Amino acid sequence: MNHERDSAVAAVRNLYARQAHLIDSGQHDDWAHTFTKDGQFHSPTYGQPAIGYEQLAGISKAFSQAAQKSGERHRHLVDNIWVVECDETRAQVRAYLSIVATKEAGETRILRNVTLDDQFAMTEQGCHVSRRTVTY
């Protein structure tokens, strides 16, 4: 049993939950700061990669604006988290992400179901995503 690795895996899983709650509740800057200072977000949904806190916060804002425009509540559901590699300084993780939309008195529908390929930086301040690649 490797307690350090188990602790790192728990931190990664907690970060995914934290990210989902932050972006879904419109805490744009806090969501952006779950990435490293030069963190990258590559997704076909948004076209060009977002790099750095300001552009990352812009991704979060665009997500919230799309939900508001459609009159829906959009939520991120992260599942099947697989920590492929992990040591004291970095981790490589794959996970599935579903984004669902709900209306107050309506049905829930799946907007996207994608794969996350993430690189994490593990530091004394915790774990942060250094690069996220989203694929369909």
C-alpha positions, 0 to 999 in steps of 0.5 A: 500500500502506497499512502503517498500515491493514495493521497495524491489520487484522492487529491485528484478526485477531489479536484475534479469535484471542486472544478465541477462545482466551481464552474457550475456555480459561476465561480469563474476565477476560482475555477481558472485557479484550479489550473497552473498559472500557464495551464492549458485547456484544449477543447473542440467546443471552444476552438482555440486553446485557452492558456493562463488564468484570464483565458481559462476564466473566459471559458468558464464565463462562456459556459455560464452564458450558454446555460443562461441563454438557453434558460437551463442549468448546466452541470459537469459530471465527472466519472471513471477517473483513471489515474494512469501515472502519479508521483510526487510532482505530476499525474496523468489522468483520464476521465469521462465528462458528461455535461447535462442540462436541466430546466426547472420543470423539464427533462434532463438531457445530455449535452456532451459526453467527452473524455478528459486527458489531463496532466496535473502538477503536484505541489505543496499547494495541492494539485493543479491541472497543467494541461487538459485535452478534451476529445469527443 
